[in-house]
Amino acid sequence: MKQISNGQGQKINAGLDIGTSNITCAIGQNSLDSKNVKLLGISTIPSQGMRQGVIIHRDKLIESIEHVISDTERMANIKIENIVV
């Protein structure tokens, strides 16, 4: 994954967890000189389109993923270009 730099010696990382019951997205910022991570945005919504770890309705799942990513981007005021799933 390519990290997004904010030009201030810090890196921005985004992660996405797609589960059967919830979908969660988080954006964090870590400085190059420490191991601390500052949480910039996080969002969790109920998962739709999945049952017991299997995709049963692709369009509903895509809609859920787009929704949670959009909410997280809005909270962090950052546009996600790369994400770890």
The first five atom37 places (N, CA, C, CB, O) and aatype in JSON, in Angstrom:
{
  "aatype": [12, 11, 5, 9, 15, 2, 7, 5, 7, 5, 11, 9, 2, 0, 7, 10, 3, 9, 7, 16, 15, 2, 9, 16, 4, 0, 9, 7, 5, 2, 15, 10, 3, 15, 11, 2, 19, 11, 10, 10, 7, 9, 15, 16, 9, 14, 15, 5, 7, 12, 1, 5, 7, 19, 9, 9, 8, 1, 3, 11, 10, 9, 6, 15, 9, 6, 8, 19, 9, 15, 3, 16, 6, 1, 12, 0, 2, 9, 11, 9, 6, 2, 9, 19, 19],
  "atom_mask": [
    [1, 1, 1, 1, 1],
    [1, 1, 1, 1, 1],
    [1, 1, 1, 1, 1],
    [1, 1, 1, 1, 1],
    [1, 1, 1, 1, 1],
    [1, 1, 1, 1, 1],
    [1, 1, 1, 0, 1],
    [1, 1, 1, 1, 1],
    [1, 1, 1, 0, 1],
    [1, 1, 1, 1, 1],
    [1, 1, 1, 1, 1],
    [1, 1, 1, 1, 1],
    [1, 1, 1, 1, 1],
    [1, 1, 1, 1, 1],
    [1, 1, 1, 0, 1],
    [1, 1, 1, 1, 1],
    [1, 1, 1, 1, 1],
    [1, 1, 1, 1, 1],
    [1, 1, 1, 0, 1],
    [1, 1, 1, 1, 1],
    [1, 1, 1, 1, 1],
    [1, 1, 1, 1, 1],
    [1, 1, 1, 1, 1],
    [1, 1, 1, 1, 1],
    [1, 1, 1, 1, 1],
    [1, 1, 1, 1, 1],
    [1, 1, 1, 1, 1],
    [1, 1, 1, 0, 1],
    [1, 1, 1, 1, 1],
    [1, 1, 1, 1, 1],
    [1, 1, 1, 1, 1],
    [1, 1, 1, 1, 1],
    [1, 1, 1, 1, 1],
    [1, 1, 1, 1, 1],
    [1, 1, 1, 1, 1],
    [1, 1, 1, 1, 1],
    [1, 1, 1, 1, 1],
    [1, 1, 1, 1, 1],
    [1, 1, 1, 1, 1],
    [1, 1, 1, 1, 1],
    [1, 1, 1, 0, 1],
    [1, 1, 1, 1, 1],
    [1, 1, 1, 1, 1],
    [1, 1, 1, 1, 1],
    [1, 1, 1, 1, 1],
    [1, 1, 1, 1, 1],
    [1, 1, 1, 1, 1],
    [1, 1, 1, 1, 1],
    [1, 1, 1, 0, 1],
    [1, 1, 1, 1, 1],
    [1, 1, 1, 1, 1],
    [1, 1, 1, 1, 1],
    [1, 1, 1, 0, 1],
    [1, 1, 1, 1, 1],
    [1, 1, 1, 1, 1],
    [1, 1, 1, 1, 1],
    [1, 1, 1, 1, 1],
    [1, 1, 1, 1, 1],
    [1, 1, 1, 1, 1],
    [1, 1, 1, 1, 1],
    [1, 1, 1, 1, 1],
    [1, 1, 1, 1, 1],
    [1, 1, 1, 1, 1],
    [1, 1, 1, 1, 1],
    [1, 1, 1, 1, 1],
    [1, 1, 1, 1, 1],
    [1, 1, 1, 1, 1],
    [1, 1, 1, 1, 1],
    [1, 1, 1, 1, 1],
    [1, 1, 1, 1, 1],
    [1, 1, 1, 1, 1],
    [1, 1, 1, 1, 1],
    [1, 1, 1, 1, 1],
    [1, 1, 1, 1, 1],
    [1, 1, 1, 1, 1],
    [1, 1, 1, 1, 1],
    [1, 1, 1, 1, 1],
    [1, 1, 1, 1, 1],
    [1, 1, 1, 1, 1],
    [1, 1, 1, 1, 1],
    [1, 1, 1, 1, 1],
    [1, 1, 1, 1, 1],
    [1, 1, 1, 1, 1],
    [1, 1, 1, 1, 1],
    [1, 1, 1, 1, 1]
  ],
  "atom_positions": [
    [[0.84, -1.18, 0.0], [0.0, 0.0, 0.0], [0.87, 1.23, 0.0], [-0.95, 0.01, 1.2], [1.85, 1.3, 0.75]],
    [[0.54, 2.18, -0.81], [1.25, 3.45, -0.84], [0.67, 4.35, 0.23], [1.15, 4.11, -2.24], [-0.54, 4.57, 0.29]],
    [[1.54, 4.88, 1.07], [1.08, 5.79, 2.11], [0.94, 7.2, 1.55], [2.04, 5.78, 3.32], [1.73, 7.61, 0.7]],
    [[-0.05, 7.92, 2.01], [-0.28, 9.28, 1.58], [0.46, 10.2, 2.53], [-1.81, 9.62, 1.53], [0.25, 10.13, 3.74]],
    [[1.32, 11.06, 2.01], [2.07, 11.99, 2.85], [1.34, 13.32, 2.89], [3.52, 12.18, 2.34], [0.8, 13.79, 1.89]],
    [[1.32, 13.92, 4.08], [0.69, 15.23, 4.19], [1.72, 16.35, 4.1], [-0.08, 15.33, 5.49], [1.39, 17.52, 4.34]],
    [[2.97, 16.01, 3.76], [4.0, 17.03, 3.58], [4.58, 17.55, 4.87], [0.0, 0.0, 0.0], [5.37, 18.49, 4.84]],
    [[4.22, 16.98, 6.0], [4.7, 17.46, 7.29], [5.44, 16.36, 8.04], [3.53, 17.98, 8.13], [5.45, 16.35, 9.27]],
    [[6.06, 15.44, 7.31], [6.8, 14.35, 7.93], [5.9, 13.31, 8.57], [0.0, 0.0, 0.0], [6.32, 12.62, 9.5]],
    [[4.67, 13.2, 8.08], [3.73, 12.25, 8.64], [3.07, 11.49, 7.49], [2.66, 12.95, 9.52], [2.95, 12.0, 6.38]],
    [[2.64, 10.25, 7.78], [2.0, 9.41, 6.78], [0.56, 9.12, 7.18], [2.78, 8.1, 6.59], [0.25, 9.01, 8.37]],
    [[-0.31, 9.01, 6.18], [-1.72, 8.72, 6.4], [-1.99, 7.3, 5.89], [-2.64, 9.76, 5.67], [-1.6, 6.96, 4.78]],
    [[-2.64, 6.47, 6.71], [-3.01, 5.11, 6.33], [-4.51, 4.93, 6.49], [-2.23, 4.07, 7.19], [-5.13, 5.51, 7.38]],
    [[-5.09, 4.11, 5.6], [-6.52, 3.81, 5.69], [-6.72, 2.3, 5.66], [-7.31, 4.49, 4.52], [-6.03, 1.59, 4.94]],
    [[-7.66, 1.83, 6.47], [-7.96, 0.41, 6.53], [-9.45, 0.17, 6.46], [0.0, 0.0, 0.0], [-10.25, 1.0, 6.91]],
    [[-9.83, -0.98, 5.91], [-11.24, -1.34, 5.77], [-11.42, -2.78, 6.24], [-11.72, -1.17, 4.3], [-10.7, -3.67, 5.79]],
    [[-12.37, -3.0, 7.14], [-12.7, -4.33, 7.63], [-14.12, -4.66, 7.17], [-12.57, -4.42, 9.19], [-15.08, -4.0, 7.58]],
    [[-14.24, -5.68, 6.33], [-15.55, -6.1, 5.82], [-15.93, -7.38, 6.54], [-15.53, -6.3, 4.26], [-15.39, -8.45, 6.27]],
    [[-16.87, -7.25, 7.45], [-17.33, -8.4, 8.21], [-18.76, -8.75, 7.88], [0.0, 0.0, 0.0], [-19.45, -8.0, 7.19]],
    [[-19.2, -9.88, 8.39], [-20.57, -10.32, 8.15], [-21.58, -9.41, 8.83], [-20.75, -11.75, 8.63], [-22.66, -9.17, 8.29]],
    [[-21.24, -8.9, 10.02], [-22.2, -8.06, 10.75], [-21.92, -6.56, 10.61], [-22.19, -8.43, 12.22], [-22.86, -5.76, 10.63]],
    [[-20.66, -6.16, 10.47], [-20.31, -4.74, 10.37], [-19.22, -4.51, 9.34], [-19.86, -4.2, 11.73], [-18.42, -5.4, 9.05]],
    [[-19.21, -3.29, 8.79], [-18.13, -2.83, 7.94], [-17.55, -1.61, 8.61], [-18.63, -2.52, 6.47], [-18.28, -0.68, 8.95]],
    [[-16.22, -1.6, 8.8], [-15.55, -0.5, 9.49], [-14.42, 0.04, 8.63], [-15.02, -0.96, 10.86], [-13.69, -0.73, 8.0]],
    [[-14.29, 1.35, 8.6], [-13.2, 2.02, 7.91], [-12.54, 2.97, 8.89], [-13.71, 2.78, 6.63], [-13.21, 3.62, 9.69]],
    [[-11.2, 3.05, 8.84], [-10.47, 3.95, 9.73], [-9.32, 4.61, 8.97], [-9.92, 3.18, 10.97], [-8.72, 4.0, 8.09]],
    [[-9.05, 5.85, 9.31], [-7.93, 6.6, 8.74], [-7.07, 7.06, 9.91], [-8.42, 7.82, 7.87], [-7.56, 7.67, 10.86]],
    [[-5.77, 6.75, 9.84], [-4.85, 7.13, 10.9], [-3.64, 7.86, 10.35], [0.0, 0.0, 0.0], [-3.29, 7.71, 9.18]],
    [[-3.02, 8.65, 11.2], [-1.85, 9.43, 10.82], [-0.72, 9.06, 11.78], [-2.14, 10.98, 10.85], [-0.88, 9.15, 13.0]],
    [[0.42, 8.64, 11.23], [1.56, 8.37, 12.09], [2.74, 9.22, 11.67], [1.93, 6.88, 12.05], [2.98, 9.43, 10.48]],
    [[3.47, 9.71, 12.66], [4.63, 10.53, 12.36], [5.82, 9.61, 12.11], [4.92, 11.53, 13.53], [5.87, 8.49, 12.62]],
    [[6.77, 10.09, 11.33], [7.92, 9.28, 10.95], [8.88, 9.08, 12.12], [8.65, 9.93, 9.79], [9.64, 8.11, 12.12]],
    [[8.85, 9.96, 13.11], [9.8, 9.87, 14.22], [9.24, 9.18, 15.46], [10.28, 11.24, 14.59], [9.94, 9.05, 16.46]],
    [[8.0, 8.74, 15.42], [7.44, 8.01, 16.57], [6.55, 6.88, 16.08], [6.64, 8.97, 17.5], [6.24, 6.78, 14.9]],
    [[6.14, 6.04, 17.02], [5.28, 4.91, 16.67], [3.83, 5.19, 17.03], [5.76, 3.65, 17.36], [3.0, 4.28, 16.99]],
    [[3.51, 6.41, 17.38], [2.15, 6.78, 17.74], [1.29, 6.98, 16.49], [2.14, 8.04, 18.59], [1.77, 7.46, 15.47]],
    [[0.03, 6.61, 16.61], [-0.93, 6.8, 15.52], [-2.07, 7.67, 16.04], [-1.46, 5.43, 14.98], [-2.65, 7.39, 17.09]],
    [[-2.38, 8.71, 15.29], [-3.5, 9.59, 15.62], [-4.67, 9.19, 14.73], [-3.12, 11.11, 15.44], [-4.56, 9.21, 13.5]],
    [[-5.78, 8.83, 15.34], [-6.98, 8.44, 14.59], [-7.65, 9.71, 14.06], [-7.96, 7.62, 15.49], [-8.05, 10.58, 14.83]],
    [[-7.76, 9.81, 12.73], [-8.36, 10.98, 12.11], [-9.84, 10.79, 11.81], [-7.62, 11.32, 10.83], [-10.62, 11.74, 11.85]],
    [[-10.21, 9.56, 11.51], [-11.61, 9.29, 11.19], [-11.9, 7.81, 11.28], [0.0, 0.0, 0.0], [-11.05, 6.97, 10.97]],
    [[-13.12, 7.49, 11.71], [-13.55, 6.09, 11.78], [-15.05, 6.04, 11.6], [-13.12, 5.43, 13.14], [-15.77, 6.92, 12.07]],
    [[-15.52, 5.0, 10.93], [-16.95, 4.83, 10.74], [-17.27, 3.34, 10.7], [-17.43, 5.53, 9.43], [-16.5, 2.55, 10.14]],
    [[-18.38, 2.97, 11.29], [-18.86, 1.59, 11.28], [-20.34, 1.6, 10.94], [-18.6, 0.89, 12.65], [-21.11, 2.39, 11.49]],
    [[-20.74, 0.71, 10.04], [-22.15, 0.56, 9.71], [-22.48, -0.93, 9.65], [-22.5, 1.26, 8.36], [-21.58, -1.76, 9.45]],
    [[-23.74, -1.27, 9.82], [-24.13, -2.68, 9.67], [-23.86, -3.15, 8.23], [-25.63, -2.88, 10.03], [-24.13, -2.43, 7.27]],
    [[-23.34, -4.34, 8.11], [-23.04, -4.92, 6.81], [-24.32, -5.38, 6.13], [-22.05, -6.09, 6.96], [-25.2, -5.98, 6.76]],
    [[-24.42, -5.09, 4.85], [-25.53, -5.58, 4.04], [-24.93, -6.31, 2.85], [-26.47, -4.41, 3.57], [-23.89, -5.93, 2.33]],
    [[-25.59, -7.36, 2.44], [-25.12, -8.12, 1.29], [-24.21, -9.28, 1.64], [0.0, 0.0, 0.0], [-23.68, -9.94, 0.75]],
    [[-24.02, -9.54, 2.94], [-23.18, -10.65, 3.39], [-23.98, -11.54, 4.33], [-21.88, -10.14, 4.08], [-24.82, -11.06, 5.09]],
    [[-23.71, -12.83, 4.27], [-24.3, -13.77, 5.23], [-23.27, -14.86, 5.48], [-25.65, -14.37, 4.7], [-22.83, -15.54, 4.55]],
    [[-22.88, -15.02, 6.72], [-21.92, -16.03, 7.15], [-20.64, -15.98, 6.32], [-22.55, -17.42, 7.05], [-20.1, -17.01, 5.93]],
    [[-20.16, -14.75, 6.07], [-18.9, -14.56, 5.35], [-18.97, -14.73, 3.84], [0.0, 0.0, 0.0], [-17.94, -14.74, 3.18]],
    [[-20.17, -14.85, 3.29], [-20.35, -15.04, 1.86], [-21.15, -13.86, 1.29], [-21.07, -16.39, 1.56], [-22.14, -13.43, 1.88]],
    [[-20.72, -13.35, 0.15], [-21.45, -12.27, -0.51], [-22.72, -12.85, -1.11], [-20.58, -11.58, -1.6], [-22.67, -13.76, -1.95]],
    [[-23.87, -12.31, -0.67], [-25.15, -12.79, -1.21], [-25.83, -11.74, -2.07], [-26.08, -13.21, -0.07], [-26.69, -12.06, -2.89]],
    [[-25.44, -10.47, -1.88], [-26.01, -9.39, -2.7], [-24.92, -8.36, -2.94], [-27.27, -8.74, -2.0], [-24.69, -7.47, -2.12]],
    [[-24.25, -8.5, -4.07], [-23.08, -7.69, -4.41], [-23.36, -6.2, -4.38], [-22.57, -8.08, -5.77], [-22.57, -5.44, -3.82]],
    [[-24.45, -5.76, -4.95], [-24.75, -4.33, -5.03], [-24.97, -3.71, -3.66], [-25.97, -4.1, -5.89], [-24.51, -2.59, -3.41]],
    [[-25.65, -4.42, -2.76], [-25.86, -3.91, -1.41], [-24.52, -3.82, -0.65], [-26.84, -4.81, -0.64], [-24.3, -2.88, 0.11]],
    [[-23.65, -4.79, -0.86], [-22.34, -4.77, -0.21], [-21.52, -3.59, -0.71], [-21.58, -6.09, -0.46], [-20.91, -2.89, 0.1]],
    [[-21.49, -3.37, -2.01], [-20.75, -2.24, -2.58], [-21.29, -0.93, -2.05], [-20.83, -2.26, -4.12], [-20.52, -0.03, -1.71]],
    [[-22.6, -0.81, -1.96], [-23.23, 0.39, -1.42], [-22.8, 0.63, 0.03], [-24.76, 0.27, -1.5], [-22.52, 1.77, 0.41]],
    [[-22.76, -0.41, 0.83], [-22.34, -0.3, 2.22], [-20.89, 0.14, 2.34], [-22.54, -1.64, 2.94], [-20.55, 0.99, 3.16]],
    [[-20.04, -0.45, 1.51], [-18.61, -0.09, 1.53], [-18.42, 1.36, 1.13], [-17.81, -1.01, 0.59], [-17.68, 2.09, 1.79]],
    [[-19.07, 1.79, 0.06], [-18.96, 3.18, -0.38], [-19.45, 4.14, 0.7], [-19.77, 3.4, -1.68], [-18.86, 5.2, 0.91]],
    [[-20.52, 3.77, 1.39], [-21.09, 4.62, 2.44], [-20.11, 4.78, 3.6], [-22.42, 4.02, 2.94], [-19.88, 5.9, 4.06]],
    [[-19.53, 3.68, 4.08], [-18.63, 3.76, 5.23], [-17.34, 4.5, 4.87], [-18.31, 2.35, 5.75], [-16.8, 5.24, 5.7]],
    [[-16.83, 4.31, 3.66], [-15.63, 5.04, 3.24], [-15.92, 6.53, 3.15], [-15.12, 4.51, 1.89], [-15.12, 7.35, 3.6]],
    [[-17.06, 6.88, 2.57], [-17.44, 8.29, 2.44], [-17.57, 8.97, 3.81], [-18.77, 8.41, 1.68], [-17.11, 10.09, 4.01]],
    [[-18.21, 8.28, 4.76], [-18.35, 8.83, 6.11], [-16.99, 9.06, 6.77], [-19.2, 7.89, 6.99], [-16.78, 10.08, 7.43]],
    [[-16.09, 8.12, 6.59], [-14.75, 8.24, 7.2], [-13.96, 9.36, 6.55], [-13.99, 6.91, 7.07], [-13.29, 10.13, 7.24]],
    [[-14.03, 9.47, 5.23], [-13.34, 10.56, 4.53], [-13.85, 11.92, 5.0], [-13.53, 10.43, 3.01], [-13.07, 12.85, 5.2]],
    [[-15.16, 12.03, 5.17], [-15.76, 13.28, 5.63], [-15.27, 13.63, 7.04], [-17.29, 13.18, 5.61], [-14.95, 14.79, 7.33]],
    [[-15.22, 12.63, 7.92], [-14.78, 12.87, 9.29], [-13.32, 13.31, 9.33], [-14.98, 11.6, 10.13], [-12.97, 14.22, 10.09]],
    [[-12.47, 12.67, 8.52], [-11.04, 12.97, 8.53], [-10.68, 14.14, 7.62], [-10.26, 11.75, 8.1], [-9.57, 14.67, 7.69]],
    [[-11.62, 14.56, 6.78], [-11.38, 15.62, 5.8], [-10.22, 15.24, 4.87], [-11.08, 16.96, 6.51], [-9.37, 16.07, 4.53]],
    [[-10.2, 13.96, 4.46], [-9.16, 13.42, 3.58], [-9.83, 12.52, 2.55], [-8.07, 12.62, 4.4], [-10.75, 11.78, 2.87]],
    [[-9.36, 12.59, 1.32], [-9.82, 11.7, 0.26], [-8.91, 10.48, 0.22], [-9.85, 12.42, -1.13], [-7.71, 10.62, 0.0]],
    [[-9.48, 9.3, 0.43], [-8.71, 8.06, 0.43], [-8.36, 7.68, -1.01], [-9.49, 6.91, 1.13], [-9.24, 7.6, -1.87]],
    [[-7.06, 7.46, -1.26], [-6.61, 7.01, -2.57], [-6.25, 5.54, -2.56], [-5.42, 7.84, -3.04], [-6.4, 4.85, -3.58]],
    [[-5.77, 5.03, -1.43], [-5.38, 3.64, -1.27], [-5.9, 3.15, 0.07], [-3.83, 3.46, -1.36], [-5.97, 3.92, 1.03]],
    [[-6.27, 1.88, 0.13], [-6.81, 1.35, 1.37], [-6.38, -0.11, 1.54], [-8.36, 1.47, 1.4], [-6.26, -0.85, 0.56]],
    [[-6.15, -0.5, 2.77], [-5.84, -1.89, 3.1], [-7.13, -2.54, 3.53], [-4.74, -2.01, 4.21], [-7.81, -2.03, 4.42]],
    [[-7.47, -3.68, 2.9], [-8.71, -4.39, 3.23], [-8.37, -5.56, 4.12], [-9.45, -4.86, 1.95], [-9.26, -6.3, 4.52]]
  ]
}
